Amino acid sequence: MKSFKLYDKMTQLPAELWQNRRLIWKLAKNDFKKRYAGSYMGAVWALVQPVITVVMYYIVFDKIMGTGGGGLRDSGEVPYVLFLTAGLVPWFYFNEAWTNATNALREYDYLVKKVVFKISILPIIKTIAATFIHVFFVLILLIVAAVYGYYPTVYTLQLVYYSACLFLFVLALSYTTCSVVVLFKDLTQIINIILQVGIWATPIMWNIEGLSDGWRKVIQLNPLVYIVNGYRDAIYGEKWFFEDMISTVYFYVVTAVLFGIGAVIFKRLKVHFADVL
């Protein structure tokens, strides 16, 4: 009986998202437009900071510090700016989507207090809104790759696959964090620290191949390693995701477990949301 109730809690959330898919799409577009309403440059501001970040990392790590001589800073035969951009593009998406989805219930508190509104759709609205910006950065990544002679191939289609994987992973995390942050506001600061550490703990600015076998296995426990390596394989690695089936299965198992945990926590805590907010 308990296992049936647990199964019901885990499956109710995906069902609600599917049933409200049209409303989700409409609200996601409105959320994206509202974010930059009244600004002269509009959505351009969402693009400026990440682009400047890429440029500064490139100048510091490639032009000032140099990437030659092997080791963690060696990007191999691939130009470092392409290596760096391919790692930062999914990270920017993860950072923005997770942060915004975590605070979705607090931002839309007036909807949370409505009895008839399905508040379970709020985190996915924020995630989809972040996807719009991500599409632009994927185009920038393709342009950078083309400048260095890495033109789109059939492997490039995997960018859609890895973006979808990242979307699911962020969503799986968000249902836990958006629920807990309503009752424990300090979680926002904890997430900021995790993101600060995460960008260095993920092989974005450094090459995981420069690690020893032991450390490499430890770092690969981070599901984002699968995503970052996947973006690079799609751009210049010429490798299919199913060629590393162990990493693929591991990523889906972790994502499924996180989603299940998030669905259960969201279901149990949502009765308290309206009172706290």
N, C-alpha and C positions, 0 to 999 in steps of 0.2 A: 504493500500500500504506500509506504514511504517512497519507494523507488518510483512508483507511478506519479506521485505528486512532484517529485524532483524532475522527472521527465517532462511533465506538463509545464513546469516553470521554465525549463530550458527551451522548449519548443514554442511557447506562447509569444516570445519576443520576435523571432523570425517571422512568424505568421502575421503579427501586427504590422511589421515593416512592409511585408509584401502587400497586405490589404490596403495600406495607405501610401503606396508608391507614387501615385499621381500627386497627392497633397505634399509629399516629401519633396518631389522635384520642384513644385511651384514655390514652396517656402524656401528651398535652398537658393533658387534664383533671386528671390526677394531679399534674402539675407545677404547675398553677395552685393546686390545693388545698394542696399541700405548702408552697408559698411563704409562706402565711399561717397555717399550722398552729401552734397554741399561742398565737396572738395574740387578745386579747379582742375587738378591733375587726375582726380578719380583713382581708378585702380592702378595707375602708374606707380603710386606710392608703395603698393604692395610688392612691386617688382624691383624698386630701386635698392632697398637694403640688401636683399639676397645677392643681387648682381655685384654690389660694392663688396660684399663679404667674399665672394668668389675671387674678385680681382685682388683684394688685399691678401688673401691666403696664397694666391698664386705668386704675388710679388715677394712675400716674405719667404715662402718655402722653396720657390723655384729660383727667383732672381737673386735674392739676398743669401739664403742658406745653401741653395743648390740642391739638386737631387741626384747627382752622379755618385759613383763609387759604391753602389749597392746598398744593402741594408733596408731599413724601414722606409726611407725617403725615396727609394728607387722605384720608379713607375715602369721600369723596363723599356721596351721600344716605343711605348705609347707616350706621346707628349704629356707632361705633367698636368698642364691646364685641362686637358681632356680627362685624364685620370681623376683629377680633383672635381671637375664639374659633374662627372658621372656619379660621384659619391655624394656630392652636396645636394643635387636635385631631389633625390628621394628623402634626404634628411630634412630639407626645408619643408617638404610636404608633411612628413611625420611630425615635425615640431609644431607647425601651425595647426594641423588637423587635431592632434591630441590635446593641445592647449585649449583650443576653441571648443572642442566637443566636451572636455571636462567641465567647462564653465557654462555649458548650454542651459542647464536647468536654472542656474542662478540668473543668467541673462534674460531668459524667457519666464521669469517667475510668475508673471501675470497669466501665462498659459497653463502653468503647473497648477494654479489654483482653480482652474476651470474643471468641473467634474467630468464633462463629456469629452474633453480633449485627450487624445492619446499622447501622453508626454514621452512615450518610448521613442517617438520619431525625432525628438529634438537633437540628440547627439549625431544622428546620421545626417541631419540637415547641415550641421556645421562641417561635417566631414566632406560632404558633397560640395559645399561652398568653397572649401579649400582646394578641391580638385580642379576648379576652374583656373586658378592661378598655376597649379601644377602642370596643366596642359601647356601653358605658355612656356614654362621652364623646360619642358621636354622638347619643345620646338627649338629653344635656345641651345639645348644640348645637341640636337641634331645638326644645327648650324655650325657649332664649334667643331663637331666631329667632321663635317664636310670640309671645313676650312683646312683641316689637317689631313685630308685625303681619305677619311673613313666614311664612305657614302652608305646610305641605307641599303640593307640586304634583307633577305627573308628572316634573318635572326633578329632584325630590328623590331619585328612584330611582337617580340616578347616584351617590349616596353609596356604594352597593354596588359599583358599577363602579370608582370611584376608590379605594375601600378594597382591592379586589382588585388593582388596579394597584400600590398601595403595598406590599401583601403580596408580590407577585412581585419588586418592586424590592429590598426588604429581603432576601428570600431569595437573590436573585442576588448581592448584596454579601456576604452572610454566608458563603457557601461558600468564598470566597477568604479572608476575614478569620479565620474559625474554624480554617482549615487553617494559616495563617501564624502565628497567635498561639500555637499549640502549640509552635512552634520559636523564635518571636520574641515573648516576653511583653511587650516594650515597646510592641507594637502597640496594646495596650489604652489606654495613655496617649496615643498618637497619635490614636486614635479619639475620645477625650474632647476633645482639642483641636479636632479636625475638627467635632465636634458644637457646641462653644462658638462656633466661627466660623460654622458653618452656619446657626444660628438667626438670625444677623444678615445673612448673605449670601442668605438666602431671604426673599422679600417676605411676611413673617408679620406684623411690627409696622409695616411701612411699605408704601406703595402703589407698585408697580412702574410705574404709569402716570406717576408724577412724575419718572421718569428720562428722559434723552435717548434717542434711538433707538439710538445706538451702545451705550450702557451697558445698555439693555434687552435687546439681542441677546446681550450677554455673560452677563448674569444668567440668561437663559432657557436657557443651556446646562446649567444645573443641573436635572436631571430632577424634582426636588422642586417646582419652580415649576409644572410641569404639574399636579401633585397638588394643591397649595395653591389654585391658581386654579380647579381643578376642583371642589373642595369649595365654594368661594364661588359658582361658577356653579350648583351643585346646590341651594344654599340660597336665594340671592337673585338670581343673575345671569341666570337663565332662558336658559341657553345649553347646547346639546348638545355632547358631546365631539367628535363628528365634524365640527362646524362649523369646528374648527381642526385640519384633517387633518395639516398639517405638524408641529405639536407632538405630535400623537398618534403619528404614524409615528416621529418622532425618539425619543420616549419608549420605544417598543417595541424599536427598533433598539438603543438603549443598554442596555436591560434584557436583551435577548437576548445581546448581546456580553458583558456582565458575567456572565450565567449560564453562558455557554459557557466563559469564562475560569475561573470558579469551579469548574465541573465538572472541567475538565482539571487544575487545581491540586490539588483535593481528591483526585482519582484518583491523582495522582503522589505526594502526600505522605502518604496515609493508611497506607502500609506502615511509616512511621516513628512514627506516633502512639503506639502501645503502648509502644515503647521509651523515648520521651521522657517520657510521662506515668507 
